[in-house]
Amino acid sequence: MIEQKEHFHGSDLEKIERIYGIRKEDITSFSANVNPLGISPKLRETLAAHVDAITTYPDREYSSLRNCIAGYVGADMKNILVGNGSTELISLIIQIEHPKKAMIIGPTYSEYEREVKLGGGTTIYYPLREADGFKIQPDDFISKLNESIDMLIICNPNNPTSTCITGRQMRRILDACKEHGIFVMIDETYVEFAADVDKVTAIPLTKYYDNLIILRGTSKFFAAPGLRLGYAVTGNRDLLKNLSTRQNPWSISSLAAIAGEIMFTDHEYIEQTRALISSERTRMYEMLAAHPDYKVYEPSANFLLVKLLREDQTSEALFDKAIRRCMMIRDCSTFPFLDDRYIRFCIMSPSMNDKLMECILE
């Protein structure tokens, strides 16, 4: 075991290499939640042909890219803003909305709280309950909303629980937020992995609610975290104007814009990804659900949250065991409302999933 408890993010392979003496090239990251297929073969084959695009500035409006995104998500291109990953857009939205008090549904991604605090605001958490399988109970949640809250931040499907809020439930939440004057930001980074995207995504609701913005990116589903391409969808044109005015010009490169156009229209890759994740998610879930030492929560994304039930087992110890076999999982003890009984890992190739299941279940 390492002497001092370390927190490892899915991208911290250099830190792993330094502490454990394992080459980062030899590590399979079950922590990064990235599509195991890697980038689309179509993108790999065709992007190089467009390399000369870097000799000119990209279209400042990114019209062609936004039009492709509009077709992909079923929205008006005028309601879409692109950015340097969803991280840039999270920061921009929080800067403009400038919440004094934001509510975050947790446990979840720490960047939301960080950005609110950087803007001088405070955050409160609505904790999802383990007894409910980390699934939201709309009546109880709505009862906690009031006029003192000016922003609600939701990751849907949620990281690290992999649970989701349905579109029907979200409409009830949005109605209550509208009544209390609460702006809602929904991060849909993982929604494309859901078994039925249409039942989960809130993008259709942007036609009816002006207190709503949806964020997505290409890092996870399209396996392109280094591309830094994200986008936002909202029916609030005033907000979009404020965002684009505050945003730095040409925030994404010419190549990233072209790559996006290729990816969002690569239907074969999209379907292959969904088929792989769906079949492996079911297989891994059933294996863990049948084992007496673990409790697994019904997943909607491309990763699973697991509770360790044996008294002699901890998330740190299981992380250590897996990394010594060159597999990196996530120790969830650093998430709010979770402790050293929880791990998270994403879905990789069937053969690698078998190796991880052998490590965990043996």
N, C-alpha and C positions, 0 to 999 in steps of 0.2 A: 504493500500500500504506500502511496505517497504520504509524506509526513504532514504536509499542510493541505487542508482542503482547498481545491482549486475549482473555479467555475469555468467550464469550457463551452463556448458557443460553437455552433456547427462549422464556423469558418476558422476556428482556432487550431488548425492543423500544425502550424509552426510551433505553438505552445506545447502541443502534445509531443511533437518531435523532440523538443528540448528537454521535457521532463521525463519522458518514457524511453527516449532513445530509439524510437520507431520512425522509420522514414515516412514522411507524410504521403508519399506516393503509394505506400503499402497499406494505407488506412482506408477502409470503407466507412464513409460517414453516414451513419443512420441518424445523425443529429441535425443535418442541414435542411431536411424536408424538401429536397430537390428531386424532380422527376428522374427516375433511374434510367430512362431511355437516353438521357443526355440531349444535346441539341438536335433539332430536326435534321435528318439527312438532306432534305431539300434546302434548308438554310445553309448547311455546310457546303453543299455543292454550288449554290448560286451566289452567295454573298461576296465571294472573292471577285466575281465578275463585275461587281459594283464598286471596287476599291477606289476608282477615280473620283467617286462622289466626295471624298475628303478634300479635294482641291477647290471646292466651292462651299459657301455657306448653305446650310439647309434652309428650306422654305420656313420662313419665320412663323407661319401659321400651321405648319405641318398638316396641310389640308388632306393630302393623299393618305397619310398615316391615320389621321382621325376618321377619315371615311372608311378605312378598313376596320378600325376598331368599332365604328358604329354598326357595320354589318355583322361583326362578330358578336356584339353584346345586345343588338336590337334596340339601339338608341339613336337619337338625332345627333349627327356629328357636331352641331352647334352647341350641344350640351356636354362636350368632351374637351378636357384639357389634358395634355401630355406633360410628363415631367421626368426629372432625373431620378427614376425609381419612385416607389410610393413613399419612401422616406422623405424626399424633398416635399412632396405634396402634403404629407402629415404636418410637417413643420410650417408650411405656408398657410394651411387652413387654420391651424391653432394660432398663428401670428395674427391672422385677420379676424378670426372670431374672438380672440383674446379672452378666453373664459376666466372668470374670477373663481368659479368652482365647477370642476368637471367631474362627472361620475364615470367610472370605468368598471365594466363587468370583468371580474377576475376569478381565478388567476389568468393572466394574459401577458402579452408582449410588453416589455418594460419601457419601450420607446415612447409610448403615449404619455405616461406619467412624467417622463423626463422632459418632453417638449412643453407640457403644461407648466411645469415648474420653471423652466427657462423663461417662459413668458410672464412669470410672476403670479401665476394662478395656483390654486390648491386643488388636490384631487381627493375624492372619496371613492371607495370600492363597494360595489355590490357583489358579495361573494356567492358564486355558484356553489351549491351544497353537494358534498359527496353522496349524501343519502338520496339525492335526486339523480344520481348518475351524472352530476355536473350539467344537467339540463335545466334551462331557465324555466321558472314557474311564473308566467306572465302576470297573474293576479297579484302575487306577492311583490314582484318587481315594480309593477305600476304603482302600488301603494307607497313605495319609497320615493317616488318622484315628487318634486315640489318646485316652487318658484325660485328658491335659492340656488338651484342648479341651472347653469346656462349652457352646458354642453354635455352630451352623452357620447361615449366612445365605445364601440362594439367591434370585436373581431369575430367574423362569422363566415365559415366555421372557425371556432375559437382555437387558438394556440395557447396552452398545450393540451387542452381537454379533448379536442377533435369533435366536440359536440356542436350542434348548430341550432339556430333559431329559424323557424320556417317563415316563409313570406306572410302567411296568415297571422302568425304571432307578431311579426314585425309591424304589420299594419296597426295592430292594437297598441303597440308600444309607441309608434309614431303619432297616433291620435292623441295619446296621453301627453307626449312631449309637446305637441302643437298647443295643447291646452295650457301647458305650463310655460310656454315660451322657451323651450329647450331645443338647441340645435343638435343634430345627430350626425356623427361621422361613423360610417361603417367600413371597416377594412375587410375586403373580400379576397384577400390574397390566396386563400385555399378553396374558394367556392367551386372552381372548375373541376376539382377532384370529387365533388359530391356525386352521389349516385344519380340524383335528379337535380340538376342545377336550377331548373326553372322553379322548383319548390323552395329553394333556399335564397336565391339572389333577390336583392331588393332593388335592382336597377329599374324594373317596371314601375316601382313606386315613385321614382323621381318625376314622373309625369304629374303626380298628384300632391306631392309634398315639397314645399320650398325651403323647409328646414332640414334638408337631407342632402348628403353627398356620399358617394360610394367610391372607394379606392380599390384599384387592382394593380397588379404588376406582372412582369414576365420572369421574375427570378425563380419561382418555384415550379409552376406548371410547365413552362417552356424551358426550364433548366438553363436560364441565362442570367444568373445574378450579376455577372460582370458587365452585362449590357447596360444596366442602369436605365431601364425603361419602365415607367409606370404611367397610369392614367387615372383621371377622376371623371365621374359622371354625376351631373346634377341638373335639375330643371330650373335652378335659381340663376338666371342670367346675370343679375347684379353681382352675385358672388363670383361667378366665373370671370367677369370683367375685373373685379378686384384682384382675383388670384393671378390673372395674366398680366395685370399692371405691375404687381409686386414681383412677379417671377423674372429671373434674369433671362435675357433673350438667348435663343439657341441653347436651351438648357439640355437638349439631347443632341447627339452628333448626327451627321448625315448617315453614317453607317447604321447607327441604332434605329433611325427612322426607317431605313430600307429593310433592315432585319425584321422590324415589327410588321411591316406590310407582308413580308414572306410568311412569318409565323402565324399570323391571325387568319391566313387563308389556306394553311396547310391542314386540310381536313383529315387526311390519312393519319398524320402524326397525332392529331387531337384525339381521334377515335382509338388509335392504338394505346395511347396513354390511359384513357379512361377504362379501356378493357383490362389492361394489366393491373391498374390500381384496384379496380373493382374486384377482380378474382382473387388477388393476393390479400387484399384487406379482409375479405370474408374468410379466407383460409387461415390467416394468422389470428384473427379474432376468435374463431372457433377453437383453435388449438389452445389458446390461452384461457378461454372461457371454461374449457373442460378440465383445467388443471387446478388442484386444490390450493396451490401455493400463491395463486395470483388472482386479482380481480381486474378485469379489463372493461373499459367503458365503451359503449357503442360509438364507433367512429364514423365521421362524415368526411374527414379530410384524408390526406395521404400519410397519416401517422396515427399511432395508438398511444394512449395514456394507460399505464398499468400500475396498479397498487400491489406492493409486495406484502404478503400476508404472514410470512414466516418471521418469527421474532429474531432469528439470527441473521436475517438478510437486510441489507440497507442499499439505498440507491448508489451510494459511493462505492460500496464493495462490488456491486454488480457492474458499475461503470468500469472499475479497475479490472475486473475479470474479463470483460468484453474487449477493452482496449489492448490488453495483453495478447489477444487473439486478432488484433488489427481491425477491430470493429468499434466504432465510436457511437455510443448512445448518449442520451441526455439525462443527466442527474437533475431531477426537477425540484430539488430542495431549495433552490434559489427563487422559485416562483412564489408570489404571495399566496397564502392559504394552502400551500402544499408543504410537505416535509420530506424527510429522508426515507419515506416509504414509497416514493413515486418515481417512475422512469418514463421516458418517452422515446420512441424510435419511429422512423419513417419506413415506408415500404420501398424496398430495393428490388433487385432481380430475384426471381424464384430461388435460384441457387444460393444467393447470399442470404436471403430470408431464412432458408433452411439452416444455414450455419449459425445465424443469430438465434433462431429458435432452439437449436441444439445447445447453445451456450446458456441460454436462459432456463430452459426446462430440464436440463440434465440433473 
